[in-house]
Amino acid sequence: MSETTYHEMWEKLNLDLPAHDALLAVLGKFYGDIYMSQQGRLKGMEYLDFVLSEVHGLRIKELQEAKAAGRKVVGAFCVFVPEELTLAANCVQVGLCAGAEAGTELAETLVPRNTCALIKSFIGFKLARICPYIESCDLIVGETTCDGKKKAYEAFSEIAPVYVMEVPQCKSDADRALWRSEIVKYKARIEELTGEAITADKLGQAIRLVNAKRRALNRLAALRAADPAPISGRDALLINQVSFYDDPVRFTTSVNALCDQMEERIAAREGVAAKGTPRLLLSGCPMAVPNWKLPFVVEGSGAVIVGEESCIGTRNTRDLVDETAETLDDMLEALTDRYLKIDCACFTPNAERQDNIIALARDLKADGVIHYALQFCQPYTHEAFKVEKALTRDGLPMLAIETDYGMQDVGQLKTRVEAFVEMLKA
């Protein structure tokens, strides 16, 4: 499709075309500097490069075609939104723009300045009219995973069609009952949106489809335990990010093909970095597209990232939905159980997250952990203290990083990361 035709499509979505063109130009250069400059990339990454090059083009065209065929598009910011129910109602579920500084001054007319970058980003993208995903959505599903998001969705609902799921803050029987009721209410809301009833057959198919995607990503994650590392952390992060945007069947096929290439590389004892390169696990806040700053700094400092303990990583894929349920009610029970296993920092107490970080670091043979938090993200900055204590007891060093989407602190980050990597080498 020609650029002119894309402009026509974007214009129909009411995007600010000059601002959107400028954004794509900056992101294109940013992507080239961070990704295309890598040596020894797997051939399968060509598909991911294509997806990113067309993320505001061909993929948006596919969404418009789905809408023209009568399907609804549902946007989500969080892994608590049950994609299985969305797909069972014949909807398309996509992630939304929230990983770059965009429309910050506009966003600060709706939320305070000391709000985390992710929240200001998704509001800024909407107000600046530069996110075709937000403009394509028939419904945007939020969730109460932090106070900042809860209050931001109130403001966001004035400018976009928003539905909010109430996520409990503990995991008692009463909290499980609350979460199950939220699953049932979301089922009713998505049925209302589409006019389609979710049946056991439809939901069973959707559960198997989403589980297949998770299995492919878990396969990729497990292969990263090899030394030398068969894939860079940047590329693995990109794959996880694309999983929120791409068609799930097409994506799963491409990831499994990439894993086949990784297995060949492992058998040949080849990798993207020399054997013995310091191995780091990234832990903490999610990194939405195009938040690639910290991985770029880390892998430019003599280390390789071998795993991500985040919503853009194992927190999203680690647990599968039980596929043995046969009735609709039992499937809703299975969804309730699976999603309540997510170890988001919103939960208290949350010792299971510390245990999961240690287990993942050991499985991937990580030499250390970088705990990443966005500035003003209270849940993850609080948990960094407990995570560090748990890792220290287990003999794993940790570096805590707080940053935002700006590039002003890159030099400072590089100095700190390089010092941490040198310590691991000693």
C-alpha positions as CSV (number, residue, x, y, z in Angstrom):
1,M,0.0,0.0,0.0
2,S,1.3,3.5,-0.8
3,E,2.2,6.1,1.8
4,T,-0.5,8.3,0.2
5,T,-3.2,5.7,0.8
6,Y,-2.0,5.4,4.4
7,H,-2.4,9.1,4.8
8,E,-6.0,8.8,3.6
9,M,-6.6,6.1,6.2
10,W,-5.0,8.1,8.9
11,E,-6.9,11.2,7.9
12,K,-10.2,9.3,8.3
13,L,-9.1,8.4,11.8
14,N,-8.7,12.1,12.5
15,L,-4.9,11.9,13.2
16,D,-2.8,15.0,13.2
17,L,-1.0,14.1,10.0
18,P,2.1,16.4,10.3
19,A,2.6,15.4,14.0
20,H,2.1,11.7,13.1
21,D,4.5,11.9,10.2
22,A,7.1,13.5,12.5
23,L,6.6,10.8,15.1
24,L,7.1,8.0,12.6
25,A,10.3,9.7,11.3
26,V,11.7,9.9,14.8
27,L,10.7,6.3,15.6
28,G,12.1,5.0,12.4
29,K,15.6,6.5,13.1
30,F,15.3,5.3,16.8
31,Y,14.5,1.8,15.6
32,G,17.3,1.8,13.1
33,D,19.9,2.9,15.7
34,I,18.8,0.4,18.3
35,Y,17.8,-2.6,16.3
36,M,19.2,-2.6,12.8
37,S,22.7,-1.8,14.0
38,Q,22.9,-5.2,15.8
39,Q,25.3,-7.9,14.6
40,G,24.3,-11.5,14.3
41,R,20.5,-11.1,14.4
42,L,18.4,-14.1,13.6
43,K,16.8,-14.2,10.1
44,G,13.4,-14.6,11.7
45,M,13.7,-11.1,13.1
46,E,13.0,-9.8,9.6
47,Y,9.3,-10.5,10.2
48,L,9.4,-8.5,13.4
49,D,11.2,-5.7,11.6
50,F,8.4,-5.7,9.0
51,V,5.7,-5.7,11.6
52,L,7.2,-2.6,13.3
53,S,7.7,-0.9,10.0
54,E,4.0,-1.4,9.3
55,V,2.7,-1.1,12.8
56,H,0.8,2.1,12.0
57,G,0.2,1.1,8.4
58,L,-0.7,-2.4,7.3
59,R,-1.8,-3.5,10.8
60,I,-4.1,-0.5,11.1
61,K,-5.5,-1.3,7.6
62,E,-6.2,-4.8,8.9
63,L,-8.1,-3.3,11.8
64,Q,-10.2,-1.1,9.5
65,E,-11.0,-4.1,7.3
66,A,-12.1,-6.1,10.4
67,K,-14.3,-3.2,11.5
68,A,-15.8,-3.1,8.0
69,A,-16.6,-6.8,8.3
70,G,-18.5,-6.1,11.5
71,R,-15.9,-7.0,14.1
72,K,-15.2,-4.7,17.0
73,V,-11.7,-3.5,18.1
74,V,-10.9,-3.6,21.8
75,G,-7.8,-1.8,23.2
76,A,-6.0,-2.7,26.4
77,F,-3.2,-1.3,28.4
78,C,-2.8,-4.3,30.8
79,V,-2.3,-8.0,30.9
80,F,-5.3,-8.3,33.3
81,V,-7.7,-7.8,30.4
82,P,-8.7,-11.3,29.4
83,E,-8.0,-11.6,25.7
84,E,-9.8,-15.0,25.6
85,L,-13.2,-13.3,26.2
86,T,-12.4,-10.6,23.7
87,L,-11.6,-13.1,21.0
88,A,-14.5,-15.4,21.9
89,A,-16.8,-12.4,21.1
90,N,-15.2,-12.2,17.6
91,C,-13.4,-9.0,18.5
92,V,-9.8,-8.0,17.8
93,Q,-7.8,-7.0,20.9
94,V,-4.7,-4.8,20.5
95,G,-2.3,-2.9,22.8
96,L,-2.3,0.8,22.7
97,C,0.4,3.6,22.3
98,A,2.0,4.2,25.7
99,G,5.8,4.0,25.4
100,A,7.1,7.4,24.4
101,E,6.9,11.0,25.3
102,A,4.0,12.4,23.3
103,G,1.6,15.2,24.0
104,T,3.0,15.7,27.5
105,E,1.8,19.2,27.9
106,L,-1.6,18.2,26.8
107,A,-1.7,15.2,29.1
108,E,-0.8,17.5,32.0
109,T,-4.1,19.3,31.5
110,L,-5.8,16.0,32.6
111,V,-3.4,14.4,35.1
112,P,-0.8,15.8,37.5
113,R,2.8,16.4,36.3
114,N,4.1,13.9,38.8
115,T,2.2,11.1,37.1
116,C,4.2,8.2,35.6
117,A,5.3,8.4,32.0
118,L,3.2,5.5,30.9
119,I,0.0,7.1,32.0
120,K,0.9,10.6,30.6
121,S,1.9,8.8,27.4
122,F,-1.4,7.1,26.6
123,I,-3.3,10.3,27.4
124,G,-0.9,12.4,25.4
125,F,-1.1,10.1,22.4
126,K,-4.9,10.5,22.4
127,L,-4.9,14.3,22.9
128,A,-2.2,14.8,20.3
129,R,-4.1,12.6,17.9
130,I,-1.1,10.5,16.9
131,C,-2.2,6.9,17.9
132,P,-4.2,5.1,15.2
133,Y,-4.8,2.2,17.6
134,I,-6.7,4.4,20.1
135,E,-8.7,6.0,17.2
136,S,-9.5,2.5,15.8
137,C,-11.0,1.2,19.1
138,D,-14.7,0.7,19.7
139,L,-13.9,0.1,23.4
140,I,-10.8,0.7,25.6
141,V,-10.5,-1.5,28.7
142,G,-8.7,-0.2,31.7
143,E,-8.0,-1.8,35.1
144,T,-7.3,-0.6,38.6
145,T,-3.7,-1.8,39.0
146,C,-2.6,1.5,40.6
147,D,-4.1,4.7,41.9
148,G,-2.6,6.7,39.0
149,K,-4.4,4.6,36.4
150,K,-7.7,4.5,38.4
151,K,-7.9,8.3,38.4
152,A,-6.5,8.7,34.9
153,Y,-9.2,6.5,33.5
154,E,-11.8,8.9,34.9
155,A,-10.3,11.7,32.9
156,F,-9.6,9.4,29.9
157,S,-13.3,8.3,29.8
158,E,-14.2,11.9,28.9
159,I,-12.3,11.6,25.6
160,A,-12.5,7.9,24.7
161,P,-14.9,4.9,25.2
162,V,-13.6,3.4,28.4
163,Y,-14.6,0.3,30.5
164,V,-12.7,-0.3,33.7
165,M,-12.1,-3.7,35.4
166,E,-11.7,-3.7,39.2
167,V,-8.5,-5.7,40.0
168,P,-8.4,-6.8,43.7
169,Q,-5.4,-5.8,45.7
170,C,-5.1,-9.1,47.7
171,K,-5.7,-12.7,46.9
172,S,-8.0,-14.0,49.6
173,D,-11.2,-16.0,48.9
174,A,-13.2,-12.7,48.9
175,D,-10.7,-11.1,46.4
176,R,-11.1,-14.1,44.2
177,A,-14.9,-13.8,44.3
178,L,-14.5,-10.1,43.3
179,W,-12.2,-10.9,40.4
180,R,-14.6,-13.7,39.2
181,S,-17.4,-11.2,39.2
182,E,-15.3,-8.8,37.2
183,I,-14.6,-11.6,34.6
184,V,-18.3,-12.2,34.3
185,K,-19.1,-8.5,34.0
186,Y,-16.5,-8.1,31.3
187,K,-18.1,-11.0,29.4
188,A,-21.4,-9.2,29.6
189,R,-19.9,-5.9,28.5
190,I,-18.2,-7.5,25.5
191,E,-21.3,-9.3,24.5
192,E,-23.2,-6.1,24.7
193,L,-20.6,-4.4,22.5
194,T,-20.8,-7.1,19.8
195,G,-24.3,-8.4,20.1
196,E,-22.8,-11.9,20.1
197,A,-23.2,-14.5,22.9
198,I,-20.0,-16.1,24.2
199,T,-20.5,-19.8,24.2
200,A,-18.4,-22.6,25.7
201,D,-17.3,-23.6,22.2
202,K,-16.2,-20.1,21.3
203,L,-14.4,-19.5,24.6
204,G,-12.7,-22.9,24.4
205,Q,-11.3,-22.1,21.0
206,A,-10.1,-18.7,22.2
207,I,-8.4,-20.2,25.3
208,R,-6.5,-22.6,23.1
209,L,-5.5,-19.8,20.7
210,V,-4.1,-17.5,23.4
211,N,-2.4,-20.5,25.2
212,A,-0.7,-21.3,21.9
213,K,0.7,-17.8,21.8
214,R,1.9,-18.1,25.4
215,R,3.5,-21.5,24.8
216,A,5.5,-20.0,21.8
217,L,6.7,-17.1,24.0
218,N,7.5,-19.5,26.9
219,R,9.5,-21.6,24.4
220,L,11.5,-18.6,23.4
221,A,12.1,-17.6,27.0
222,A,13.4,-21.0,27.9
223,L,15.8,-21.1,25.0
224,R,17.4,-17.9,26.3
225,A,19.0,-20.0,29.1
226,A,21.7,-21.1,26.6
227,D,25.2,-19.6,26.8
228,P,26.1,-18.0,24.5
229,A,22.7,-16.2,24.4
230,P,21.0,-17.1,21.1
231,I,19.1,-13.8,20.9
232,S,19.6,-10.3,22.2
233,G,17.4,-8.9,24.9
234,R,16.4,-6.1,22.6
235,D,15.0,-8.5,20.0
236,A,13.3,-10.6,22.7
237,L,11.7,-7.6,24.1
238,L,10.5,-6.5,20.7
239,I,8.9,-9.9,20.1
240,N,7.0,-9.6,23.4
241,Q,5.9,-6.1,22.5
242,V,4.7,-7.1,19.1
243,S,2.6,-9.9,20.7
244,F,0.2,-7.2,21.9
245,Y,-0.4,-5.9,18.4
246,D,-0.1,-8.6,15.8
247,D,-2.7,-11.2,14.7
248,P,-2.3,-14.0,17.3
249,V,-2.2,-16.9,14.8
250,R,0.3,-15.2,12.5
251,F,2.4,-14.1,15.5
252,T,2.5,-17.6,17.1
253,T,3.6,-19.1,13.8
254,S,6.4,-16.6,13.4
255,V,7.7,-17.0,16.9
256,N,7.8,-20.8,16.6
257,A,9.8,-20.4,13.4
258,L,12.2,-18.1,15.2
259,C,12.6,-20.6,18.0
260,D,13.5,-23.3,15.5
261,Q,16.3,-21.0,14.3
262,M,17.4,-20.4,18.0
263,E,17.6,-24.1,18.5
264,E,19.9,-24.5,15.4
265,R,22.0,-21.7,16.8
266,I,22.3,-23.3,20.2
267,A,23.2,-26.6,18.7
268,A,26.0,-24.9,16.8
269,R,27.1,-23.1,20.0
270,E,26.6,-19.7,18.4
271,G,25.1,-16.6,19.9
272,V,24.8,-12.8,19.8
273,A,27.5,-12.3,22.4
274,A,30.5,-14.3,23.4
275,K,30.1,-17.2,25.9
276,G,30.6,-15.9,29.4
277,T,29.2,-12.4,28.7
278,P,27.5,-11.1,31.9
279,R,23.9,-12.2,31.8
280,L,21.2,-9.9,33.2
281,L,17.5,-10.2,34.0
282,L,15.3,-7.2,33.6
283,S,12.6,-6.9,36.3
284,G,9.8,-4.5,37.0
285,C,7.6,-2.1,35.1
286,P,6.4,-3.0,31.6
287,M,8.2,-1.5,28.5
288,A,5.6,-0.5,25.9
289,V,6.7,0.2,22.3
290,P,8.9,2.2,21.7
291,N,10.4,2.1,25.2
292,W,13.8,0.6,24.3
293,K,16.2,3.0,26.1
294,L,17.3,0.8,29.0
295,P,17.9,-2.4,27.0
296,F,19.9,-0.4,24.5
297,V,22.0,1.0,27.3
298,V,22.5,-2.4,29.0
299,E,23.5,-4.3,25.9
300,G,25.8,-1.4,24.9
301,S,27.6,-1.8,28.3
302,G,29.0,-5.2,27.8
303,A,26.1,-7.4,29.0
304,V,23.3,-9.4,27.4
305,I,19.7,-9.4,28.7
306,V,18.4,-13.0,29.0
307,G,14.9,-12.4,30.4
308,E,12.2,-10.0,31.3
309,E,10.2,-10.3,34.5
310,S,7.5,-7.9,33.5
311,C,4.1,-7.6,31.9
312,I,6.0,-7.4,28.6
313,G,7.6,-10.7,29.5
314,T,7.1,-13.7,31.7
315,R,4.4,-12.1,33.8
316,N,2.2,-12.1,30.7
317,T,3.0,-15.6,29.5
318,R,4.1,-17.8,32.4
319,D,0.7,-19.3,33.3
320,L,-1.7,-21.0,31.0
321,V,-5.5,-21.2,31.2
322,D,-6.7,-24.8,32.1
323,E,-7.9,-26.3,28.8
324,T,-9.8,-29.2,30.3
325,A,-12.9,-27.3,31.3
326,E,-15.9,-28.2,29.2
327,T,-18.7,-25.9,30.5
328,L,-18.8,-22.1,30.1
329,D,-19.0,-21.7,33.9
330,D,-15.9,-23.9,34.4
331,M,-14.0,-22.0,31.7
332,L,-14.8,-18.7,33.6
333,E,-13.5,-20.4,36.7
334,A,-10.3,-21.3,34.8
335,L,-9.9,-17.7,33.6
336,T,-10.4,-16.4,37.1
337,D,-7.7,-18.7,38.5
338,R,-5.2,-18.0,35.7
339,Y,-5.4,-14.2,35.8
340,L,-5.2,-14.1,39.6
341,K,-1.8,-15.8,39.4
342,I,-0.4,-12.6,37.8
343,D,2.1,-11.2,40.4
344,C,1.6,-7.5,39.6
345,A,3.1,-5.1,42.2
346,C,-0.5,-3.9,42.9
347,F,-0.9,-7.0,45.2
348,T,-0.1,-7.0,48.9
349,P,1.5,-9.1,50.2
350,N,3.4,-10.1,47.1
351,A,6.1,-12.6,48.1
352,E,5.3,-14.8,45.1
353,R,6.8,-12.1,42.8
354,Q,10.1,-12.2,44.7
355,D,10.1,-16.0,44.5
356,N,9.3,-15.9,40.7
357,I,12.1,-13.4,40.1
358,I,14.7,-15.6,41.9
359,A,13.4,-18.8,40.1
360,L,13.6,-17.0,36.7
361,A,17.0,-15.7,37.3
362,R,18.3,-19.1,38.2
363,D,16.6,-20.8,35.3
364,L,18.2,-18.3,32.9
365,K,21.6,-18.5,34.6
366,A,21.5,-14.7,35.2
367,D,24.5,-13.1,36.9
368,G,22.4,-10.2,38.2
369,V,19.1,-8.4,38.0
370,I,18.3,-4.8,37.0
371,H,15.0,-3.7,38.6
372,Y,13.4,-1.1,36.4
373,A,10.7,1.3,37.5
374,L,9.2,4.4,35.9
375,Q,9.5,7.5,38.0
376,F,6.4,8.1,40.1
377,C,5.4,4.4,39.8
378,Q,4.7,3.7,43.5
379,P,4.0,0.0,43.3
380,Y,7.3,-1.0,41.7
381,T,9.5,1.5,43.4
382,H,8.2,0.2,46.8
383,E,8.7,-3.4,45.7
384,A,12.3,-2.7,44.6
385,F,13.3,-2.7,48.3
386,K,11.9,-6.1,49.1
387,V,13.1,-7.6,45.8
388,E,16.6,-6.5,46.5
389,K,16.6,-8.0,50.0
390,A,15.3,-11.3,48.6
391,L,17.9,-11.4,45.8
392,T,20.7,-10.5,48.3
393,R,19.7,-13.4,50.5
394,D,19.9,-15.6,47.4
395,G,23.3,-14.3,46.4
396,L,22.1,-12.4,43.3
397,P,23.2,-8.7,42.9
398,M,20.6,-6.1,41.9
399,L,20.8,-2.6,40.4
400,A,17.6,-0.5,40.9
401,I,16.9,2.0,38.1
402,E,14.3,4.7,38.1
403,T,13.8,6.6,34.8
404,D,11.3,7.9,32.4
405,Y,10.9,8.0,28.6
406,G,13.3,11.0,28.0
407,M,16.8,10.6,26.7
408,Q,18.4,13.2,29.0
409,D,19.6,10.6,31.6
410,V,21.2,8.1,29.1
411,G,24.7,9.1,30.0
412,Q,24.0,8.7,33.7
413,L,22.3,5.3,33.2
414,K,25.2,4.1,31.1
415,T,27.7,5.0,33.8
416,R,25.7,3.1,36.5
417,V,25.0,0.1,34.3
418,E,28.7,-0.2,33.2
419,A,29.8,-0.1,36.8
420,F,27.3,-2.8,37.7
421,V,28.5,-5.0,34.8
422,E,32.1,-4.5,35.8
423,M,31.3,-5.6,39.3
424,L,29.7,-8.8,37.9
425,K,32.9,-9.5,35.9
426,A,35.1,-9.2,39.0
